[in-house]
Amino acid sequence: MLNKPAQNRQYRKLSLEVQQQILEDRAAHRTLPCRTDDTAVLRRNPQRDKANLWRPAFVRDVEKILHSAYYNRYSDKTQVFSLYRNDDLTRRALHVQLVSRSARTIGSALGLNLDLIEAIALGHDLGHTPFGHAGERYLNDLYHERTGRFFNHNVHSVRVLDGLFNYNLSLQTLSGILCHNGEFARRQLTPQPVDGFDAFDTLMEECYTQAGHTKRLVASTLEGCVVRICDMMAYVGKDRQDVARLVGQGGRPDYEQFELGANNAAIINNMTVDIIENSYGSESLCMSEEAFNGLEALKRENYALVYTNPELQRVNEQMRPMFAAIYSRLRADLLTENHNSYIWRHHIRFVERLRGFYDSGETYHEATPPDQIVVDYIASMTDDYFIDLFHFLFPEEDAGIEYVPYFKDMPQLSLGL
């Protein structure tokens, strides 16, 4: 039974029975059937990126992602609190590392492929917009209004790695990234195999054309399922920790839900133990009913007190007209073929230099609809780049956005906690 909040220094431990089973399986060098073997790797071009002794199959995916065109931009993409000069608040660069660390911890205990886990974790948010999920909503609204298609950051992460640039990543890695949606928890995740790249491309297109389709997707490997649940583990407690730094001057807000623990460390530990306890040797990733209910309670409270907080939403809504203005200007520059525009100078030329020609012999801008190019560009931006571009494009406009500076005695944002 999970420890109760009053004893938040207590952490749940893995049962002796499961510990003993893990040790026996390791001593016997048993490979569990749920593990994705390196020999199962599937790429669009199997003649490229063949595994060798020092760079196994999924290590190649990890390295491709680390050296990809947009990986460095994680460092200036925020999670929840976008307008604060505060080095202690979580950026997306730290988030993907936390996901990777938690997922590898669980994956190691379950005997899974840690290289595949790392690749999925490090690449899962490459398609995220500036300003977190608020920016994602604003970009989706604009894109859908003009095209009838939907923007989702997990789908766009795949587009960055498998469409915008041709990294020849494995189907297993791409499936884990596509299906990582960390907003929708399930008590049990059973991998749903994908029958090759044609079937995967169909799933991708359905995400663009069917509202909410990403909610129904489950990764094709157990490694991908682990990353999905660790995405939630990485943000649900860390966001509460960030709030504490903003509103409590280091104190803890008076949250109510503590079934999984009263702080980030306890939440991660107790969820990790629960998942290993209920999943070892299984072909599914499972949580106990108590842990699942605790996770849902944490998320509900986070949404009520933080993500949908009126003050935070008011601050974020200031960016909506900025998204609309930038989108319209960039689209107009494409349609008028204004090659001096930054969508040409900073985006199209950058992509075409790295991407080269498509199989059809067309360049990126020849083969891609204008609205998709605009979406590709905006989604690639960091927070600061977006703000600077707005000021450059509309010098006469006052965006009305002010960052909360480092040396302000009291935070500008009151979360009512």
C-alpha positions in Angstrom: 0.0 0.0 0.0 1.3 3.4 -0.9 2.6 5.7 1.9 0.3 8.4 3.0 1.1 12.1 2.8 1.6 12.7 6.5 4.7 10.6 6.3 6.1 12.2 3.1 9.6 11.2 4.1 8.7 7.6 3.6 9.1 6.1 0.2 7.6 2.9 -1.1 10.1 0.0 -1.7 10.0 -2.8 -4.2 8.7 -6.1 -2.7 11.4 -8.6 -1.8 9.7 -11.1 -4.1 10.1 -8.9 -7.2 13.6 -7.9 -6.3 14.6 -11.6 -6.0 13.0 -12.4 -9.3 14.9 -9.6 -11.0 18.2 -10.7 -9.5 17.6 -14.4 -10.5 16.7 -13.4 -14.1 19.8 -11.2 -14.4 22.0 -14.0 -12.9 20.6 -16.4 -15.5 21.0 -13.9 -18.3 17.4 -14.3 -19.2 16.1 -12.0 -21.9 12.4 -11.1 -21.2 10.1 -11.6 -24.2 8.7 -8.0 -23.8 12.1 -6.5 -24.7 12.6 -5.0 -28.1 15.7 -6.6 -29.6 18.2 -4.6 -31.7 17.7 -7.1 -34.5 14.1 -6.0 -34.8 15.0 -2.5 -36.0 13.1 -1.3 -39.0 14.1 1.8 -41.1 12.7 3.4 -44.2 16.1 2.8 -45.9 17.5 -0.4 -44.5 20.7 0.1 -46.5 21.6 3.1 -44.3 22.5 3.3 -40.7 23.3 -0.4 -40.2 24.3 -1.4 -36.6 27.8 -2.3 -35.7 29.6 -3.3 -32.5 30.2 0.2 -31.2 27.0 1.9 -32.5 24.1 -0.6 -32.1 20.8 0.0 -33.8 19.0 2.3 -31.4 22.2 4.1 -30.3 22.3 5.4 -33.8 18.8 6.9 -33.2 20.0 8.5 -30.0 22.9 10.1 -31.7 20.9 11.3 -34.6 18.5 13.0 -32.3 21.2 14.6 -30.2 22.8 16.0 -33.3 19.6 16.9 -35.0 18.9 20.4 -36.3 16.5 21.5 -33.5 17.7 19.6 -30.4 19.6 22.6 -29.1 16.4 24.6 -29.2 15.0 22.7 -26.3 17.0 24.9 -24.0 14.9 28.0 -24.6 11.4 26.3 -24.8 9.5 26.6 -21.6 7.1 24.2 -20.0 4.3 26.0 -18.0 5.7 29.3 -16.9 6.9 31.1 -20.0 7.4 34.7 -18.9 9.7 34.4 -16.0 13.4 35.1 -15.8 14.1 32.3 -13.4 16.8 29.7 -13.9 15.2 27.3 -11.5 12.0 26.8 -13.6 11.9 23.8 -15.8 12.8 24.2 -19.5 12.0 21.6 -22.1 15.7 20.6 -22.2 15.6 19.4 -18.6 12.1 17.8 -19.1 13.3 15.4 -21.8 16.3 14.5 -19.6 14.1 13.8 -16.7 11.8 11.6 -18.9 14.8 9.8 -20.2 16.2 9.2 -16.7 13.0 7.9 -15.2 12.2 5.7 -18.2 15.7 4.2 -18.2 15.3 3.4 -14.5 12.1 1.6 -15.1 13.3 0.0 -18.3 16.4 -1.3 -16.6 14.4 -3.0 -13.9 12.0 -4.5 -16.5 14.8 -5.7 -18.7 13.9 -3.5 -21.7 16.0 -1.9 -24.4 17.5 1.2 -22.8 18.9 2.6 -26.1 15.4 2.6 -27.6 14.0 4.2 -24.5 16.6 7.0 -24.5 16.0 7.7 -28.2 12.2 8.0 -27.7 12.6 10.2 -24.6 15.1 12.6 -26.0 13.2 13.1 -29.3 9.6 13.1 -28.0 9.2 16.9 -27.7 11.3 18.1 -30.7 8.2 19.3 -32.4 6.9 21.4 -29.5 6.0 25.0 -30.0 7.3 28.0 -28.0 5.4 28.8 -24.9 4.4 25.2 -24.1 0.9 23.9 -24.5 -0.6 27.4 -24.7 1.5 28.0 -27.9 0.4 24.6 -29.2 -3.2 25.5 -28.8 -2.8 28.9 -30.6 -0.9 27.3 -33.5 -3.4 24.5 -33.8 -6.3 27.0 -33.9 -4.7 29.0 -36.7 -3.7 25.9 -38.7 -7.0 24.3 -38.4 -8.9 27.4 -39.3 -7.1 27.6 -42.6 -6.6 24.0 -43.6 -9.0 21.9 -41.6 -6.0 19.9 -40.2 -4.8 19.6 -36.7 -1.5 20.4 -35.1 -0.2 18.2 -32.3 3.3 18.5 -30.9 3.9 14.8 -30.8 2.9 14.4 -34.4 5.1 17.3 -35.3 8.0 15.8 -33.5 7.8 12.9 -35.9 7.5 15.3 -38.8 10.7 17.0 -37.7 12.7 13.8 -37.5 11.1 11.9 -40.4 9.7 14.5 -42.8 11.2 17.9 -42.4 14.6 16.2 -42.1 15.5 12.8 -43.2 17.2 11.1 -40.3 16.1 7.6 -41.2 15.1 6.8 -37.7 13.7 3.4 -36.7 10.0 2.7 -36.8 10.2 1.8 -33.2 11.6 5.2 -32.1 9.1 7.1 -34.3 6.2 5.1 -33.0 7.2 5.8 -29.4 7.5 9.6 -30.2 4.1 9.7 -32.0 2.3 7.9 -29.2 3.9 9.6 -26.2 0.9 11.8 -25.5 1.4 12.5 -21.8 -1.9 14.2 -21.1 -4.0 11.0 -21.1 -3.1 8.3 -18.5 -4.1 4.7 -18.7 -3.8 2.2 -15.9 -2.5 -0.4 -18.4 -0.7 0.1 -21.7 -0.3 -2.9 -24.0 1.9 -2.2 -27.1 0.0 -2.0 -30.4 2.3 -3.2 -33.2 2.5 -1.2 -36.4 2.8 -3.2 -39.6 5.5 -1.3 -41.4 5.9 2.3 -42.5 2.8 2.4 -44.7 0.6 1.7 -41.7 2.6 4.2 -39.6 2.1 6.9 -42.3 -1.6 6.2 -42.2 -1.6 6.8 -38.4 0.2 10.0 -38.9 -2.3 11.3 -41.5 -5.2 10.3 -39.3 -3.7 12.5 -36.5 -3.8 15.5 -38.9 -7.4 14.9 -40.0 -9.2 13.4 -37.0 -9.7 15.5 -33.8 -8.4 13.8 -30.7 -6.9 10.8 -32.7 -3.6 11.1 -30.8 -5.4 10.2 -27.5 -6.2 6.7 -28.9 -2.6 5.8 -30.0 -0.4 3.4 -28.0 3.3 2.8 -28.9 4.3 -0.3 -30.7 6.8 -1.3 -28.1 6.8 -1.6 -24.3 9.8 0.8 -24.3 7.5 3.4 -25.9 4.8 2.8 -23.3 7.4 3.4 -20.5 8.4 6.7 -22.0 4.7 7.7 -22.2 4.1 7.2 -18.5 7.4 8.7 -17.6 6.4 11.9 -19.5 3.7 12.3 -16.9 5.9 11.3 -14.0 8.4 14.0 -15.1 6.0 16.9 -15.3 3.3 16.2 -12.7 5.5 16.7 -9.6 8.0 19.0 -11.2 5.3 21.5 -12.1 4.2 21.6 -8.5 7.8 22.2 -7.5 8.0 25.1 -9.9 4.8 26.6 -8.4 6.4 26.3 -5.0 9.3 28.4 -6.1 7.1 31.1 -7.6 4.4 31.5 -4.9 5.9 30.3 -1.7 9.4 31.7 -1.7 10.6 28.1 -1.4 7.6 26.9 0.6 5.1 24.3 -0.6 1.6 25.3 -1.8 -1.3 23.7 0.1 -2.0 20.9 -2.3 -4.5 18.3 -1.2 -3.7 15.2 -3.3 -0.8 13.2 -1.8 -1.7 9.6 -2.6 1.6 9.2 -4.4 3.6 11.5 -2.2 3.9 15.1 -1.1 6.8 16.1 -3.2 8.4 15.5 -6.6 10.9 13.0 -5.3 8.3 10.9 -3.6 6.0 11.0 -6.6 8.7 9.7 -8.9 9.9 7.0 -6.5 6.5 5.7 -5.6 5.3 5.6 -9.2 8.5 3.9 -10.3 8.2 1.2 -7.7 4.5 0.7 -8.4 5.1 0.3 -12.2 7.9 -2.2 -11.7 6.0 -4.1 -9.1 3.0 -4.5 -11.3 4.7 -4.9 -14.7 7.7 -7.1 -14.2 7.6 -10.1 -16.6 4.4 -8.8 -18.2 3.8 -7.8 -21.8 2.0 -4.7 -20.6 2.9 -1.7 -18.5 0.6 -1.7 -15.5 -0.1 0.4 -12.4 -2.0 -0.5 -9.3 -5.5 1.0 -9.1 -4.3 3.1 -6.1 -1.3 4.5 -8.0 -3.4 5.2 -11.1 -6.1 7.0 -9.1 -3.3 9.0 -7.3 -1.8 10.0 -10.7 -5.2 11.1 -11.9 -5.8 13.1 -8.7 -2.5 14.8 -9.1 -3.2 15.8 -12.6 -6.7 17.0 -11.8 -5.4 19.2 -9.0 -2.6 20.6 -11.3 -5.1 21.5 -13.9 -7.4 23.1 -11.4 -4.8 25.1 -9.5 -2.1 25.7 -12.2 -2.8 24.9 -15.9 -6.3 26.4 -16.0 -5.6 29.1 -13.4 -7.3 32.3 -14.6 -4.3 34.4 -13.9 -1.9 32.2 -15.8 -4.4 31.9 -18.7 -4.7 35.7 -18.8 -1.0 36.1 -19.1 -0.8 33.4 -21.8 -3.7 34.8 -23.8 -1.6 37.9 -24.4 0.3 35.8 -26.9 -2.6 34.6 -28.9 -2.8 37.8 -31.1 1.0 37.6 -31.5 0.7 34.1 -33.0 -2.1 35.3 -35.3 -0.1 38.3 -36.5 3.1 36.3 -37.1 1.2 33.5 -38.9 -0.5 35.9 -41.2 2.6 37.9 -42.1 4.7 34.8 -42.7 2.0 33.2 -44.9 1.7 36.4 -46.9 5.5 36.5 -47.4 5.3 33.0 -48.8 2.5 33.7 -51.2 4.2 36.8 -52.5 7.6 35.0 -52.6 9.2 37.7 -50.5 12.6 36.0 -50.3 13.9 38.7 -47.9 11.4 37.5 -45.3 12.8 35.5 -42.4 10.7 32.6 -43.2 12.9 32.2 -46.3 16.2 33.4 -44.7 16.0 31.6 -41.3 13.8 28.7 -42.1 13.4 27.5 -45.8 17.1 28.0 -46.7 18.1 26.3 -43.4 15.9 23.3 -44.0 16.8 23.0 -47.7 20.5 23.2 -46.9 20.2 20.3 -44.5 17.4 18.3 -46.1 18.3 18.5 -49.8 15.8 17.3 -52.3 12.7 15.1 -51.7 12.4 11.8 -53.6 10.3 13.6 -56.1 13.2 15.9 -56.9 11.4 18.9 -55.5 12.8 21.2 -52.8 11.1 21.6 -49.4 9.3 24.9 -50.4 8.2 23.4 -53.7 6.8 20.3 -52.1 5.2 21.8 -49.0 1.9 23.8 -48.8 2.4 27.3 -47.5 0.4 26.8 -44.2 2.5 23.7 -43.4 5.7 25.7 -44.0 4.4 28.5 -41.6 3.6 25.8 -39.0 7.0 24.2 -39.4 8.7 27.6 -38.8 6.6 28.7 -35.9 6.8 25.4 -34.1 10.6 25.4 -34.5 11.0 28.7 -32.7 12.2 29.2 -29.1 10.3 31.6 -26.8 12.9 34.4 -27.2 13.1 34.0 -30.9 9.3 34.3 -31.2 9.2 37.5 -29.2 12.1 39.0 -31.1 10.6 38.1 -34.4 7.3 39.8 -33.4 9.1 43.0 -32.5 11.0 42.9 -35.7 8.0 42.3 -37.9 5.7 44.7 -36.1 8.0 47.5 -34.6 5.0 49.8 -34.3 3.0 47.3 -32.2 3.2 47.1 -28.4 2.9 43.4 -27.6 2.2 44.2 -23.9 4.3 41.3 -22.8 6.7 41.9 -20.0 8.9 39.2 -18.4 9.0 39.0 -14.7 12.7 39.9 -13.9 15.1 38.1 -11.7 15.3 40.9 -9.2 11.6 41.3 -8.4 10.9 40.9 -4.7 7.5 39.3 -5.2 6.2 37.2 -8.2 3.8 39.0 -10.5 1.7 35.9 -10.9 -0.6 34.9 -8.1 -1.9 31.4 -8.3 -4.2 31.8 -5.3 -2.5 29.0 -3.3 
